Amino acid sequence: MSNNGCKLYLITPDIIEPNVFSTHLAAAVDAGNVACVQLRVKNASRDWLARTIEILRPIVQDRDVAFILNDDPELAANTGCDGVHVGQSDTSYEKSRALVGKDAIVGVTCLDSIDLAMRAAEQGANYVAFGAFFETKTKVSKGRPSSDILTTWNTITTIPCVAIGGIRPENCATLVSAGAHFLAVVSAIWDHPLGPSVAVKEFNQIIQSSEN
């Protein structure tokens, strides 16, 4: 997950059938400039998650994209994921790092708090995530930052930052301009009426024009 320019960070929707979803995932990643895919399916059994990782992880990693699991560092380490993403009420950073190892990616949700982000960065987090920037039905967020937090963050550290929460092609330009290294998106990709590959291309066009 390099931080040269802004890239997409795809988060999976609630997957019912991994084999069916795998074709949509391949189309999205093939559409270009995706840095990372996070498997986030709440309330799924570990066995189900392990089988799903087995199906989806190779699709992502074969395309040189990072595959990250949400909130289960032990399973991430045991199934060949590139790392784990943890929230403030999930497994601690220290425990996550111990489980996934020093070379894996560990990202931390920091809501709208520079203090939480600094703590995570000082502990060794590979990236911090701020949000939710906009209204989102995907997840209830306790944070509601403005885009200024991204600019502020980049003046004090070189640790990459992820923007998340209700991000769509029509509202992402301000976040790119403010300095987001990654845009984490869920419904704007998977619910796009013309399919995920069209959504990825739309985002990338706006990212490119916002960086120029």
C-alpha positions as a printed Julia matrix, in Angstrom:
212×3 Matrix{Float64}:
   0.0     0.0     0.0
   2.19    2.83   -1.21
   0.95    6.37   -0.63
   1.99    7.97   -3.91
  -1.11    9.91   -4.87
  -4.62    8.96   -3.79
  -5.89    5.43   -4.4
  -9.05    3.48   -3.76
  -9.46    1.26   -0.72
 -12.39   -1.08   -1.37
 -14.38   -2.51    1.52
 -16.59   -5.48    0.79
 -20.35   -5.28    1.26
 -22.26   -7.93    3.21
 -21.41  -10.91    1.04
 -23.94  -13.72    0.84
 -22.24  -15.97   -1.71
 -18.45  -15.51   -2.04
 -18.21  -17.31   -5.39
 -20.75  -14.95   -6.95
 -19.13  -11.9    -5.35
 -15.69  -12.95   -6.6
 -16.57  -12.0   -10.19
 -17.65   -8.51   -9.06
 -14.47   -8.17   -7.01
 -12.25   -9.14   -9.94
 -14.03   -6.61  -12.18
 -13.58   -3.83   -9.61
  -9.87   -4.48   -9.03
  -9.21   -4.88  -12.77
 -10.72   -1.43  -13.39
  -7.53    0.09  -12.01
  -5.77    2.03   -9.25
  -7.09    0.03   -6.31
  -4.58   -0.2    -3.46
  -6.38   -2.43   -1.03
  -9.43   -4.61   -0.43
 -10.76   -5.1     3.09
 -13.02   -8.06    3.84
 -15.56   -6.77    6.32
 -18.51   -9.03    7.04
 -19.91   -8.62   10.53
 -21.4   -11.53   12.5
 -19.97  -14.19   10.19
 -18.47  -17.36   11.63
 -14.73  -17.86   11.49
 -15.19  -20.95    9.32
 -17.25  -18.97    6.82
 -14.71  -16.15    6.83
 -11.83  -18.59    6.3
 -13.58  -20.13    3.29
 -14.39  -16.69    1.92
 -10.79  -15.55    2.32
  -9.66  -18.65    0.43
 -11.88  -17.63   -2.5
 -11.28  -13.86   -2.52
  -7.7   -13.38   -1.31
  -5.96  -14.86   -4.41
  -8.09  -12.68   -6.73
  -6.82   -9.58   -4.94
  -3.22  -10.58   -4.25
  -2.67  -11.95   -7.77
  -3.37   -8.42   -9.0
  -0.74   -6.99   -6.63
  -3.37   -5.45   -4.35
  -3.31   -5.79   -0.55
  -5.96   -8.01    1.05
  -6.88   -7.01    4.6
  -9.27   -8.57    7.1
 -11.44   -6.53    9.42
 -10.96   -7.03   13.15
  -9.55  -10.56   13.37
  -5.74  -10.42   13.41
  -5.38  -14.09   14.32
  -7.48  -15.26   11.37
  -5.72  -12.74    9.1
  -2.35  -14.21   10.06
  -3.53  -17.81    9.66
  -5.1   -17.33    6.22
  -2.37  -15.41    4.38
  -3.98  -11.96    4.47
  -1.68   -8.96    4.09
  -2.89   -7.47    7.35
  -5.77   -6.39    9.54
  -7.86   -3.29   10.18
  -9.01   -2.59   13.75
 -11.45   -0.09   15.22
 -11.25    1.64   18.58
 -13.44   -1.03   20.22
 -11.76   -3.96   18.43
  -8.54   -5.87   19.22
  -5.84   -3.45   20.42
  -3.07   -2.34   18.09
  -0.41   -4.06   20.23
  -2.21   -7.41   20.25
  -2.99   -7.12   16.53
   0.63   -6.43   15.67
   1.82   -9.32   17.82
  -0.56  -11.68   15.99
   0.06  -10.57   12.39
   3.79   -9.89   12.7
   6.03   -6.93   12.0
   5.79   -7.09    8.2
   1.98   -7.14    7.94
  -0.27   -4.11    7.52
  -2.14   -2.87   10.58
  -4.58    0.0    10.07
  -6.51    1.74   12.83
  -9.82    3.63   12.84
  -9.28    7.02   14.47
 -12.73    8.59   13.92
 -12.26   12.39   14.06
  -9.34   12.44   16.49
  -5.8    13.55   15.7
  -4.83   12.35   19.21
  -6.01    8.79   18.53
  -4.25    8.88   15.17
  -0.98   10.11   16.7
  -1.13    7.33   19.29
  -1.69    4.73   16.57
   1.12    6.15   14.43
   3.55    6.22   17.36
   2.75    2.57   18.09
   3.59    1.69   14.5
   0.28    1.63   12.59
   0.76    1.49    8.81
  -2.16    3.85    8.23
  -4.9     5.65   10.15
  -8.51    6.03    9.03
 -10.6     9.14    9.65
 -14.37    9.29    9.24
 -17.24    9.28    8.66
 -16.92   12.32    6.4
 -20.44   12.03    4.97
 -23.73   10.36    5.83
 -23.47    6.6     5.45
 -25.87    3.71    5.9
 -23.08    1.13    5.93
 -21.97    1.68    9.49
 -22.8     3.95   12.43
 -19.74    6.12   13.04
 -18.92    8.02   16.22
 -16.67   10.4    14.3
 -17.64   13.25   11.99
 -14.48   15.04   10.85
 -14.15   17.77    8.26
 -11.66   17.46    5.41
  -9.29   19.79    7.32
  -8.23   16.87    9.51
  -6.51   15.28    6.49
  -4.53   18.44    5.74
  -3.57   18.82    9.4
  -2.52   15.19    9.6
  -0.21   15.51    6.61
   1.55   18.51    8.14
   2.54   16.53   11.25
   3.36   13.05    9.96
   4.07   10.95    6.89
   1.84    8.03    7.99
  -0.81    7.55    5.28
  -4.42    8.46    6.04
  -7.6     6.83    4.81
 -10.85    8.77    4.43
 -14.04    6.78    4.98
 -17.77    7.28    5.3
 -20.36    7.97    2.62
 -17.71    8.73   -0.03
 -19.07    8.92   -3.58
 -17.66   10.17   -6.9
 -19.59   13.43   -6.51
 -18.2    14.29   -3.05
 -14.68   12.83   -3.02
 -12.77   15.67   -4.71
 -12.47   17.74   -1.51
 -10.98   14.77    0.35
  -8.43   14.14   -2.39
  -7.48   17.82   -2.47
  -7.22   17.87    1.34
  -4.64   15.07    1.22
  -6.35   11.69    1.62
  -3.96    8.95    0.56
  -6.79    6.42    0.27
 -10.55    6.68   -0.2
 -12.36    3.81    1.51
 -15.6     3.04   -0.28
 -18.35    0.45    0.04
 -21.81    1.15   -1.38
 -20.64    3.65   -4.03
 -18.73    0.77   -5.64
 -20.93   -2.27   -5.14
 -24.31   -0.55   -5.57
 -23.37    1.4    -8.7
 -26.13    0.88  -11.29
 -23.58    0.15  -14.04
 -21.44   -2.16  -11.91
 -18.3    -1.91   -9.79
 -15.81   -1.51  -12.64
 -17.61    1.62  -13.89
 -17.66    2.96  -10.33
 -13.9     2.43   -9.91
 -13.21    4.21  -13.21
 -15.42    7.15  -12.2
 -13.61    7.52   -8.89
 -10.21    7.31  -10.56
 -11.08   10.01  -13.1
 -12.11   12.38  -10.31
  -9.06   11.49   -8.2
  -6.78   12.24  -11.15
  -8.4    15.59  -11.94
  -8.43   16.58   -8.23
  -4.7    15.91   -7.89
  -3.7    17.87  -11.01
